[in-house]
Amino acid sequence: MPSALVLVHDAVPGRGEREVGTVGPALAELGFDVLVTAFQPGAPPVPDPGDVDVIVVMGSADAAYDDTVPWLGAELDLLARAIGHGTPVLGICFGAQALARVLGGTVARAPRSERGFVALGSADPDVLERGTWMQFHDDAFTLPSGAQQLARNEVGLQAFVCGPHVAVQFHPEITPDAFAAWLDAWDEAGERAALEAAVDIPALVADIAARADVTEAACRRLVGRFCARAGVTAS
C-alpha cells in the first residue's frame, strides 16, 4: 500500500486532522495509507521523505518567509530532502509558498488578501482544471526556475507544476468542518474580530456549505491527477 504524509500546522490535537478536509479522504480512496502529523510537540514523528510515496503540505496562519517560526526550518529541510529523493509534493496555500521557496522562488506579502471563492483558468487541465476555488491568504509566491505556471490572476501566481510537484495557492480541501476548525483557531488566537472586519464570515460559511459537494469532487480530481501524474498509484 502506498503511503502519504500530510503535514499540518496546528498544535491542538485533532484540529489539524479536521483542517485536512477532503484531501485525506481523497488519498484514502486512491488506496494510500495516510499519516497526518506536524512538526509540533506531541504529534506523531514526521517520517523521512524517502520513506513515503507522496507528501501534502497544508495551509498555515504563519508566513513561509518568516524564519522566526519555530518549525519552519525543519519543514523547509524536509521539502528539500523530498525534492532530492524525488518524492512528489502537493503544496496547498502555505504549503505552495514553502514549496516555491525551496525550489528557488520567493514569497512575500501579496498586493492584497484574497478571501472567498475565486474563478481561475488553467494552462494545463490535465493537472489543474479551471474552476472556482476557495482562497484565504495574505501572501504570494513567484514562479521557481524550471516550473510551469498553471494559473494566475491579478493578485499573483495561483498554481504551478515543477517535475512531479504541484503547488496551489487556493484551498481545494475546504469543507464546512475544516473552516469551523479555522474559526476555532482564530478564536483561540484572538484574531477573529480582525478577520470579521475584513470578511463576511457568515456569508462565507454559507457559501462553503452550498458548494461542499462540488468542491469535494474537484479536490478528489486534483489529488487524483497529482498522484497519476507522479506515477504513484495503489498496488
C-alpha positions as CSV (number, residue, x, y, z in Angstrom):
1,M,0.0,0.0,0.0
2,P,1.5,3.4,-0.9
3,S,1.9,5.9,1.9
4,A,1.0,9.6,2.0
5,L,2.4,12.1,4.5
6,V,0.1,15.1,5.2
7,L,1.8,17.9,7.1
8,V,-0.5,20.3,9.1
9,H,0.4,23.3,11.2
10,D,-1.9,23.2,14.2
11,A,-0.6,22.3,17.7
12,V,-4.1,21.4,19.0
13,P,-4.6,17.6,18.9
14,G,-7.3,16.6,16.4
15,R,-7.7,20.1,14.9
16,G,-5.1,19.6,12.2
17,E,-6.9,16.4,11.1
18,R,-10.1,18.4,10.7
19,E,-8.2,21.0,8.6
20,V,-7.1,18.4,6.2
21,G,-10.7,18.4,4.9
22,T,-11.2,16.4,1.7
23,V,-7.5,15.8,1.0
24,G,-7.3,12.9,3.4
25,P,-10.3,11.0,2.1
26,A,-9.3,11.6,-1.5
27,L,-5.9,10.0,-0.8
28,A,-7.5,7.1,1.1
29,E,-9.9,6.5,-1.8
30,L,-6.8,6.1,-4.0
31,G,-5.5,3.4,-1.7
32,F,-3.0,5.4,0.3
33,D,-2.1,4.8,3.9
34,V,-2.4,8.4,5.2
35,L,-0.4,9.8,8.1
36,V,-1.4,13.3,9.3
37,T,1.2,14.9,11.5
38,A,3.1,18.1,12.2
39,F,6.4,19.5,13.5
40,Q,4.6,20.1,16.8
41,P,5.1,18.7,20.3
42,G,3.0,15.5,20.8
43,A,2.4,14.9,17.1
44,P,3.4,11.6,15.6
45,P,7.0,11.6,14.3
46,V,7.5,13.0,10.9
47,P,8.9,10.3,8.6
48,D,11.8,10.7,6.3
49,P,10.5,11.9,2.9
50,G,12.3,9.0,1.2
51,D,10.1,6.6,3.2
52,V,6.7,7.9,1.9
53,D,5.3,8.0,-1.6
54,V,3.7,11.4,-1.7
55,I,3.7,14.5,0.6
56,V,0.9,17.0,1.0
57,V,1.7,20.3,2.9
58,M,-1.4,22.1,4.1
59,G,-2.1,25.8,5.0
60,S,-0.9,27.8,8.0
61,A,-1.6,31.2,9.6
62,D,2.2,31.7,9.6
63,A,4.2,33.0,6.7
64,A,6.6,30.9,4.7
65,Y,9.1,33.7,4.6
66,D,9.1,34.2,8.4
67,D,12.2,32.4,9.7
68,T,11.3,33.1,13.3
69,V,8.5,30.5,13.0
70,P,10.0,27.7,15.2
71,W,9.1,24.7,13.0
72,L,9.7,26.4,9.6
73,G,13.3,25.4,9.2
74,A,12.6,21.7,9.8
75,E,9.7,21.8,7.3
76,L,11.8,23.5,4.6
77,D,14.5,21.0,5.1
78,L,12.0,18.1,4.7
79,L,10.8,19.6,1.5
80,A,14.3,20.0,0.2
81,R,15.0,16.3,1.0
82,A,11.7,15.3,-0.6
83,I,12.8,17.1,-3.8
84,G,16.2,15.4,-3.6
85,H,14.5,12.0,-3.2
86,G,12.0,12.7,-6.0
87,T,9.1,12.3,-3.6
88,P,6.1,14.2,-5.2
89,V,4.9,17.1,-3.1
90,L,1.5,18.8,-3.3
91,G,1.6,22.2,-1.6
92,I,-1.6,23.9,-0.6
93,C,-1.6,27.7,0.3
94,F,1.2,28.0,2.8
95,G,2.4,24.6,1.5
96,A,2.6,26.0,-2.0
97,Q,4.5,29.0,-0.8
98,A,7.0,26.8,1.1
99,L,7.5,24.6,-1.9
100,A,8.1,27.6,-4.1
101,R,10.7,28.9,-1.7
102,V,12.6,25.6,-1.6
103,L,12.5,25.4,-5.4
104,G,14.1,28.9,-5.6
105,G,11.1,31.1,-5.8
106,T,10.3,34.0,-3.5
107,V,7.5,34.5,-1.0
108,A,6.2,37.9,0.2
109,R,3.1,39.8,1.1
110,A,0.6,39.8,-1.7
111,P,-0.7,43.1,-3.1
112,R,-4.0,42.3,-1.4
113,S,-5.5,39.5,0.5
114,E,-7.9,37.0,-1.1
115,R,-10.9,35.7,0.8
116,G,-13.6,33.5,-0.6
117,F,-14.2,31.7,-3.9
118,V,-12.3,32.9,-6.9
119,A,-12.6,31.7,-10.5
120,L,-9.3,30.6,-12.1
121,G,-8.3,29.3,-15.5
122,S,-5.7,26.7,-16.2
123,A,-2.8,26.4,-18.6
124,D,-2.9,22.6,-18.3
125,P,-6.3,21.0,-17.5
126,D,-4.6,17.6,-17.2
127,V,-3.0,18.8,-13.9
128,L,-5.4,21.5,-12.8
129,E,-9.0,22.0,-14.0
130,R,-10.3,25.5,-14.4
131,G,-12.9,26.3,-11.8
132,T,-13.9,28.2,-8.7
133,W,-11.6,27.6,-5.8
134,M,-11.6,28.8,-2.1
135,Q,-9.0,31.4,-1.3
136,F,-7.9,32.6,2.1
137,H,-4.4,34.1,2.1
138,D,-2.3,37.2,2.6
139,D,1.0,36.2,0.9
140,A,2.1,35.3,-2.7
141,F,4.9,33.4,-4.3
142,T,6.9,33.7,-7.6
143,L,7.4,31.0,-10.2
144,P,10.5,29.0,-9.5
145,S,13.0,28.5,-12.3
146,G,12.1,25.5,-14.4
147,A,8.4,25.4,-13.2
148,Q,5.4,25.8,-15.4
149,Q,2.7,28.3,-14.5
150,L,-0.8,26.7,-14.3
151,A,-2.9,29.7,-13.1
152,R,-2.5,33.3,-12.3
153,N,-4.8,36.2,-11.6
154,E,-4.4,39.9,-10.8
155,V,-3.2,39.1,-7.2
156,G,-0.4,36.8,-8.4
157,L,0.6,33.3,-9.3
158,Q,-2.1,30.8,-8.2
159,A,-0.6,27.4,-9.2
160,F,2.4,25.8,-10.8
161,V,3.9,22.4,-11.6
162,C,7.6,21.5,-11.4
163,G,8.5,18.0,-12.2
164,P,6.3,15.8,-10.0
165,H,5.5,18.7,-7.7
166,V,2.3,20.8,-7.7
167,A,1.6,24.0,-5.8
168,V,-1.8,25.7,-5.5
169,Q,-2.4,28.9,-3.6
170,F,-6.1,28.1,-3.0
171,H,-7.7,25.6,-0.6
172,P,-9.2,22.6,-2.6
173,E,-9.7,20.8,0.7
174,I,-12.2,23.2,2.2
175,T,-15.3,21.8,4.0
176,P,-17.7,23.3,6.5
177,D,-15.9,21.4,9.3
178,A,-12.4,22.4,8.1
179,F,-13.5,26.0,8.1
180,A,-15.0,25.6,11.5
181,A,-11.6,24.3,12.7
182,W,-10.1,27.5,11.3
183,L,-12.6,29.6,13.2
184,D,-11.7,27.7,16.4
185,A,-8.0,28.5,15.9
186,W,-8.8,32.2,15.2
187,D,-10.9,32.4,18.3
188,E,-8.1,30.8,20.4
189,A,-5.5,33.3,18.9
190,G,-7.8,36.3,19.4
191,E,-7.8,37.0,15.7
192,R,-11.4,36.5,14.8
193,A,-12.5,40.1,15.3
194,A,-9.9,41.4,12.8
195,L,-11.0,38.8,10.3
196,E,-14.7,39.6,10.8
197,A,-13.8,43.2,9.9
198,A,-12.2,42.0,6.6
199,V,-14.7,39.4,5.5
200,D,-18.3,38.5,6.0
201,I,-17.7,35.2,7.8
202,P,-21.4,34.0,8.0
203,A,-21.8,34.6,4.2
204,L,-18.5,32.7,3.6
205,V,-19.7,29.8,5.9
206,A,-22.9,29.6,3.9
207,D,-21.0,29.7,0.6
208,I,-18.7,26.8,1.7
209,A,-21.7,24.7,2.7
210,A,-23.5,25.4,-0.6
211,R,-20.5,24.4,-2.6
212,A,-19.5,21.4,-0.5
213,D,-20.3,18.7,-2.9
214,V,-18.7,20.4,-5.9
215,T,-15.5,21.4,-4.0
216,E,-15.2,17.8,-2.7
217,A,-15.4,16.3,-6.2
218,A,-12.9,18.9,-7.5
219,C,-10.5,18.2,-4.7
220,R,-10.7,14.4,-5.4
221,R,-9.9,15.0,-9.1
222,L,-7.0,17.3,-8.3
223,V,-5.5,14.8,-5.9
224,G,-6.1,12.0,-8.4
225,R,-4.3,13.9,-11.2
226,F,-1.4,14.8,-8.9
227,C,-0.9,11.2,-8.0
228,A,-1.4,9.8,-11.5
229,R,1.0,12.4,-13.0
230,A,3.6,11.5,-10.4
231,G,3.1,7.8,-11.2
232,V,2.1,6.9,-7.7
233,T,-0.9,4.6,-7.5
234,A,-2.2,1.9,-5.2
235,S,-0.8,-1.6,-5.9
